[in-house]
Amino acid sequence: MAEIQIADTVDITDVVCPVTFVKAKVALEELEIGEVLAVRMNDGEPVQNVPRSMKEEGHKVLRLDANEDGTYTLLVQKNEE
């Protein structure tokens, strides 16, 4: 499988829902269609809500990985708006 090229990273571990999705969405809007954003987030509501909200917005969730520090990294590819 080809390596995923990450265009940008946003850390939303310091904010709470619903600001988590808003901050991730703003970062994704800065990218070109087809580029990938890495979103670092805490467990709980962000892990449940941000990937679902990204899909609802029409973007492609590539994967969600657990990190060693208890956070998660979501990789999402920007699709047409």
N, CA, C and O atoms as a GROMACS GRO file, in nm:
protein
  324
    1MET      N    1   0.084  -0.119   0.000
    1MET     CA    2   0.000   0.000   0.000
    1MET      C    3   0.088   0.125   0.000
    1MET      O    4   0.189   0.130   0.071
    2ALA      N    5   0.051   0.222  -0.078
    2ALA     CA    6   0.130   0.344  -0.090
    2ALA      C    7   0.126   0.424   0.039
    2ALA      O    8   0.027   0.425   0.112
    3GLU      N    9   0.235   0.492   0.066
    3GLU     CA   10   0.244   0.579   0.183
    3GLU      C   11   0.151   0.698   0.164
    3GLU      O   12   0.144   0.757   0.056
    4ILE      N   13   0.080   0.733   0.269
    4ILE     CA   14  -0.011   0.848   0.264
    4ILE      C   15   0.069   0.975   0.286
    4ILE      O   16   0.142   0.987   0.385
    5GLN      N   17   0.056   1.069   0.195
    5GLN     CA   18   0.127   1.196   0.206
    5GLN      C   19   0.039   1.295   0.283
    5GLN      O   20  -0.069   1.332   0.237
    6ILE      N   21   0.085   1.336   0.400
    6ILE     CA   22   0.007   1.428   0.485
    6ILE      C   23   0.045   1.571   0.450
    6ILE      O   24   0.161   1.610   0.458
    7ALA      N   25  -0.056   1.650   0.411
    7ALA     CA   26  -0.034   1.789   0.371
    7ALA      C   27  -0.024   1.882   0.492
    7ALA      O   28   0.050   1.981   0.488
    8ASP      N   29  -0.098   1.852   0.599
    8ASP     CA   30  -0.099   1.939   0.716
    8ASP      C   31  -0.146   1.858   0.836
    8ASP      O   32  -0.207   1.752   0.821
    9THR      N   33  -0.116   1.910   0.956
    9THR     CA   34  -0.156   1.846   1.081
    9THR      C   35  -0.218   1.951   1.170
    9THR      O   36  -0.170   2.064   1.177
   10VAL      N   37  -0.326   1.913   1.239
   10VAL     CA   38  -0.389   2.002   1.336
   10VAL      C   39  -0.404   1.924   1.466
   10VAL      O   40  -0.444   1.807   1.466
   11ASP      N   41  -0.372   1.989   1.577
   11ASP     CA   42  -0.383   1.928   1.709
   11ASP      C   43  -0.504   1.989   1.779
   11ASP      O   44  -0.507   2.109   1.809
   12ILE      N   45  -0.606   1.904   1.805
   12ILE     CA   46  -0.726   1.954   1.872
   12ILE      C   47  -0.741   1.895   2.012
   12ILE      O   48  -0.851   1.888   2.067
   13THR      N   49  -0.629   1.852   2.069
   13THR     CA   50  -0.634   1.793   2.203
   13THR      C   51  -0.661   1.897   2.311
   13THR      O   52  -0.696   1.862   2.424
   14ASP      N   53  -0.645   2.025   2.278
   14ASP     CA   54  -0.664   2.131   2.377
   14ASP      C   55  -0.802   2.196   2.371
   14ASP      O   56  -0.827   2.294   2.441
   15VAL      N   57  -0.893   2.142   2.289
   15VAL     CA   58  -1.027   2.200   2.276
   15VAL      C   59  -1.133   2.091   2.299
   15VAL      O   60  -1.103   1.972   2.291
   16VAL      N   61  -1.255   2.133   2.326
   16VAL     CA   62  -1.364   2.038   2.352
   16VAL      C   63  -1.472   2.051   2.245
   16VAL      O   64  -1.481   2.153   2.176
   17CYS      N   65  -1.553   1.946   2.231
   17CYS     CA   66  -1.664   1.947   2.136
   17CYS      C   67  -1.759   2.062   2.169
   17CYS      O   68  -1.781   2.088   2.287
   18PRO      N   69  -1.815   2.131   2.072
   18PRO     CA   70  -1.807   2.104   1.928
   18PRO      C   71  -1.693   2.177   1.859
   18PRO      O   72  -1.680   2.171   1.737
   19VAL      N   73  -1.609   2.246   1.936
   19VAL     CA   74  -1.498   2.323   1.877
   19VAL      C   75  -1.398   2.229   1.810
   19VAL      O   76  -1.328   2.270   1.718
   20THR      N   77  -1.390   2.103   1.855
   20THR     CA   78  -1.296   2.008   1.794
   20THR      C   79  -1.321   1.994   1.645
   20THR      O   80  -1.228   2.004   1.564
   21PHE      N   81  -1.445   1.971   1.608
   21PHE     CA   82  -1.478   1.955   1.466
   21PHE      C   83  -1.457   2.085   1.390
   21PHE      O   84  -1.405   2.084   1.278
   22VAL      N   85  -1.497   2.196   1.450
   22VAL     CA   86  -1.483   2.326   1.383
   22VAL      C   87  -1.336   2.354   1.351
   22VAL      O   88  -1.303   2.397   1.241
   23LYS      N   89  -1.249   2.330   1.448
   23LYS     CA   90  -1.106   2.354   1.427
   23LYS      C   91  -1.049   2.262   1.319
   23LYS      O   92  -0.968   2.305   1.237
   24ALA      N   93  -1.092   2.136   1.319
   24ALA     CA   94  -1.046   2.041   1.217
   24ALA      C   95  -1.100   2.080   1.080
   24ALA      O   96  -1.028   2.071   0.980
   25LYS      N   97  -1.225   2.122   1.074
   25LYS     CA   98  -1.287   2.160   0.946
   25LYS      C   99  -1.217   2.283   0.886
   25LYS      O  100  -1.194   2.288   0.766
   26VAL      N  101  -1.185   2.381   0.971
   26VAL     CA  102  -1.115   2.501   0.922
   26VAL      C  103  -0.979   2.462   0.864
   26VAL      O  104  -0.940   2.514   0.759
   27ALA      N  105  -0.907   2.374   0.931
   27ALA     CA  106  -0.776   2.330   0.881
   27ALA      C  107  -0.791   2.257   0.748
   27ALA      O  108  -0.709   2.275   0.658
   28LEU      N  109  -0.896   2.175   0.735
   28LEU     CA  110  -0.919   2.101   0.611
   28LEU      C  111  -0.954   2.195   0.496
   28LEU      O  112  -0.917   2.170   0.382
   29GLU      N  113  -1.026   2.302   0.526
   29GLU     CA  114  -1.064   2.398   0.423
   29GLU      C  115  -0.943   2.467   0.360
   29GLU      O  116  -0.952   2.517   0.248
   30GLU      N  117  -0.832   2.471   0.430
   30GLU     CA  118  -0.709   2.533   0.379
   30GLU      C  119  -0.638   2.445   0.276
   30GLU      O  120  -0.549   2.492   0.204
   31LEU      N  121  -0.676   2.319   0.269
   31LEU     CA  122  -0.608   2.224   0.179
   31LEU      C  123  -0.673   2.221   0.042
   31LEU      O  124  -0.786   2.266   0.023
   32GLU      N  125  -0.599   2.167  -0.054
   32GLU     CA  126  -0.652   2.144  -0.188
   32GLU      C  127  -0.729   2.012  -0.188
   32GLU      O  128  -0.703   1.925  -0.105
   33ILE      N  129  -0.822   1.997  -0.281
   33ILE     CA  130  -0.896   1.871  -0.294
   33ILE      C  131  -0.798   1.757  -0.318
   33ILE      O  132  -0.709   1.767  -0.403
   34GLY      N  133  -0.815   1.649  -0.243
   34GLY     CA  134  -0.728   1.533  -0.255
   34GLY      C  135  -0.616   1.529  -0.152
   34GLY      O  136  -0.556   1.424  -0.131
   35GLU      N  137  -0.587   1.642  -0.088
   35GLU     CA  138  -0.482   1.644   0.013
   35GLU      C  139  -0.533   1.583   0.144
   35GLU      O  140  -0.654   1.576   0.168
   36VAL      N  141  -0.438   1.540   0.228
   36VAL     CA  142  -0.472   1.470   0.351
   36VAL      C  143  -0.434   1.553   0.473
   36VAL      O  144  -0.324   1.609   0.481
   37LEU      N  145  -0.527   1.560   0.567
   37LEU     CA  146  -0.506   1.628   0.694
   37LEU      C  147  -0.496   1.524   0.804
   37LEU      O  148  -0.577   1.432   0.811
   38ALA      N  149  -0.397   1.540   0.891
   38ALA     CA  150  -0.385   1.457   1.011
   38ALA      C  151  -0.441   1.538   1.128
   38ALA      O  152  -0.398   1.651   1.152
   39VAL      N  153  -0.535   1.479   1.200
   39VAL     CA  154  -0.599   1.547   1.313
   39VAL      C  155  -0.566   1.469   1.439
   39VAL      O  156  -0.606   1.354   1.454
   40ARG      N  157  -0.492   1.533   1.530
   40ARG     CA  158  -0.458   1.469   1.658
   40ARG      C  159  -0.564   1.507   1.759
   40ARG      O  160  -0.592   1.626   1.778
   41MET      N  161  -0.625   1.407   1.824
   41MET     CA  162  -0.737   1.434   1.915
   41MET      C  163  -0.736   1.341   2.035
   41MET      O  164  -0.668   1.238   2.035
   42ASN      N  165  -0.812   1.379   2.136
   42ASN     CA  166  -0.827   1.296   2.255
   42ASN      C  167  -0.931   1.188   2.232
   42ASN      O  168  -1.011   1.195   2.139
   43ASP      N  169  -0.928   1.088   2.319
   43ASP     CA  170  -1.029   0.983   2.318
   43ASP      C  171  -1.163   1.041   2.364
   43ASP      O  172  -1.168   1.152   2.417
   44GLY      N  173  -1.269   0.968   2.344
   44GLY     CA  174  -1.401   1.012   2.388
   44GLY      C  175  -1.478   1.078   2.276
   44GLY      O  176  -1.479   1.030   2.163
   45GLU      N  177  -1.543   1.191   2.308
   45GLU     CA  178  -1.628   1.260   2.210
   45GLU      C  179  -1.557   1.293   2.079
   45GLU      O  180  -1.616   1.270   1.973
   46PRO      N  181  -1.434   1.346   2.081
   46PRO     CA  182  -1.370   1.377   1.953
   46PRO      C  183  -1.356   1.255   1.862
   46PRO      O  184  -1.382   1.263   1.743
   47VAL      N  185  -1.315   1.141   1.919
   47VAL     CA  186  -1.296   1.020   1.839
   47VAL      C  187  -1.430   0.971   1.784
   47VAL      O  188  -1.434   0.916   1.674
   48GLN      N  189  -1.537   0.991   1.858
   48GLN     CA  190  -1.669   0.949   1.811
   48GLN      C  191  -1.726   1.047   1.710
   48GLN      O  192  -1.785   1.005   1.610
   49ASN      N  193  -1.709   1.176   1.733
   49ASN     CA  194  -1.779   1.278   1.654
   49ASN      C  195  -1.703   1.332   1.533
   49ASN      O  196  -1.763   1.353   1.428
   50VAL      N  197  -1.574   1.354   1.545
   50VAL     CA  198  -1.499   1.417   1.435
   50VAL      C  199  -1.497   1.330   1.309
   50VAL      O  200  -1.527   1.381   1.201
   51PRO      N  201  -1.463   1.200   1.318
   51PRO     CA  202  -1.466   1.120   1.195
   51PRO      C  203  -1.605   1.115   1.132
   51PRO      O  204  -1.618   1.126   1.010
   52ARG      N  205  -1.707   1.098   1.213
   52ARG     CA  206  -1.845   1.094   1.161
   52ARG      C  207  -1.881   1.225   1.091
   52ARG      O  208  -1.939   1.225   0.983
   53SER      N  209  -1.846   1.337   1.155
   53SER     CA  210  -1.876   1.468   1.097
   53SER      C  211  -1.801   1.491   0.967
   53SER      O  212  -1.855   1.550   0.874
   54MET      N  213  -1.677   1.444   0.960
   54MET     CA  214  -1.600   1.457   0.836
   54MET      C  215  -1.667   1.380   0.722
   54MET      O  216  -1.677   1.429   0.610
   55LYS      N  217  -1.713   1.258   0.752
   55LYS     CA  218  -1.783   1.178   0.651
   55LYS      C  219  -1.911   1.249   0.607
   55LYS      O  220  -1.943   1.253   0.488
   56GLU      N  221  -1.985   1.305   0.704
   56GLU     CA  222  -2.109   1.374   0.672
   56GLU      C  223  -2.085   1.496   0.583
   56GLU      O  224  -2.172   1.535   0.505
   57GLU      N  225  -1.967   1.556   0.596
   57GLU     CA  226  -1.929   1.672   0.513
   57GLU      C  227  -1.884   1.628   0.374
   57GLU      O  228  -1.860   1.712   0.287
   58GLY      N  229  -1.871   1.496   0.352
   58GLY     CA  230  -1.833   1.444   0.221
   58GLY      C  231  -1.685   1.414   0.204
   58GLY      O  232  -1.640   1.387   0.093
   59HIS      N  233  -1.610   1.419   0.313
   59HIS     CA  234  -1.466   1.390   0.306
   59HIS      C  235  -1.441   1.242   0.332
   59HIS      O  236  -1.527   1.173   0.386
   60LYS      N  237  -1.323   1.195   0.294
   60LYS     CA  238  -1.290   1.053   0.307
   60LYS      C  239  -1.202   1.030   0.430
   60LYS      O  240  -1.090   1.081   0.437
   61VAL      N  241  -1.254   0.954   0.525
   61VAL     CA  242  -1.174   0.916   0.642
   61VAL      C  243  -1.088   0.798   0.601
   61VAL      O  244  -1.139   0.691   0.568
   62LEU      N  245  -0.956   0.818   0.605
   62LEU     CA  246  -0.864   0.714   0.561
   62LEU      C  247  -0.836   0.614   0.673
   62LEU      O  248  -0.838   0.493   0.651
   63ARG      N  249  -0.808   0.667   0.792
   63ARG     CA  250  -0.787   0.578   0.907
   63ARG      C  251  -0.780   0.657   1.036
   63ARG      O  252  -0.763   0.779   1.036
   64LEU      N  253  -0.795   0.583   1.146
   64LEU     CA  254  -0.788   0.640   1.280
   64LEU      C  255  -0.692   0.553   1.359
   64LEU      O  256  -0.718   0.435   1.380
   65ASP      N  257  -0.581   0.611   1.403
   65ASP     CA  258  -0.478   0.535   1.474
   65ASP      C  259  -0.467   0.579   1.618
   65ASP      O  260  -0.473   0.699   1.649
   66ALA      N  261  -0.450   0.483   1.708
   66ALA     CA  262  -0.424   0.512   1.848
   66ALA      C  263  -0.276   0.544   1.864
   66ALA      O  264  -0.191   0.474   1.810
   67ASN      N  265  -0.247   0.650   1.939
   67ASN     CA  266  -0.109   0.688   1.967
   67ASN      C  267  -0.068   0.637   2.105
   67ASN      O  268  -0.154   0.605   2.187
   68GLU      N  269   0.062   0.629   2.131
   68GLU     CA  270   0.112   0.577   2.258
   68GLU      C  271   0.075   0.665   2.377
   68GLU      O  272   0.072   0.617   2.490
   69ASP      N  273   0.048   0.793   2.353
   69ASP     CA  274   0.018   0.885   2.464
   69ASP      C  275  -0.130   0.892   2.498
   69ASP      O  276  -0.172   0.977   2.577
   70GLY      N  277  -0.211   0.803   2.439
   70GLY     CA  278  -0.354   0.800   2.468
   70GLY      C  279  -0.437   0.887   2.375
   70GLY      O  280  -0.560   0.888   2.385
   71THR      N  281  -0.373   0.959   2.284
   71THR     CA  282  -0.445   1.037   2.185
   71THR      C  283  -0.466   0.952   2.060
   71THR      O  284  -0.418   0.839   2.052
   72TYR      N  285  -0.537   1.008   1.964
   72TYR     CA  286  -0.562   0.940   1.836
   72TYR      C  287  -0.525   1.034   1.722
   72TYR      O  288  -0.530   1.156   1.737
   73THR      N  289  -0.488   0.976   1.608
   73THR     CA  290  -0.462   1.054   1.488
   73THR      C  291  -0.556   1.007   1.378
   73THR      O  292  -0.557   0.890   1.339
   74LEU      N  293  -0.636   1.101   1.330
   74LEU     CA  294  -0.730   1.075   1.223
   74LEU      C  295  -0.670   1.128   1.093
   74LEU      O  296  -0.623   1.242   1.088
   75LEU      N  297  -0.671   1.046   0.989
   75LEU     CA  298  -0.627   1.092   0.857
   75LEU      C  299  -0.750   1.106   0.770
   75LEU      O  300  -0.824   1.010   0.748
   76VAL      N  301  -0.772   1.228   0.720
   76VAL     CA  302  -0.890   1.256   0.639
   76VAL      C  303  -0.849   1.325   0.510
   76VAL      O  304  -0.769   1.419   0.511
   77GLN      N  305  -0.904   1.276   0.399
   77GLN     CA  306  -0.873   1.332   0.267
   77GLN      C  307  -0.984   1.428   0.226
   77GLN      O  308  -1.102   1.396   0.233
   78LYS      N  309  -0.943   1.546   0.184
   78LYS     CA  310  -1.041   1.648   0.143
   78LYS      C  311  -1.102   1.609   0.008
   78LYS      O  312  -1.031   1.578  -0.087
   79ASN      N  313  -1.235   1.612   0.004
   79ASN     CA  314  -1.308   1.593  -0.120
   79ASN      C  315  -1.372   1.724  -0.160
   79ASN      O  316  -1.358   1.825  -0.090
   80GLU      N  317  -1.440   1.725  -0.270
   80GLU     CA  318  -1.503   1.849  -0.316
   80GLU      C  319  -1.600   1.902  -0.213
   80GLU      O  320  -1.667   1.826  -0.142
   81GLU      N  321  -1.607   2.034  -0.205
   81GLU     CA  322  -1.694   2.097  -0.106
   81GLU      C  323  -1.831   2.122  -0.162
   81GLU      O  324  -1.918   2.175  -0.092
   0.00000   0.00000   0.00000
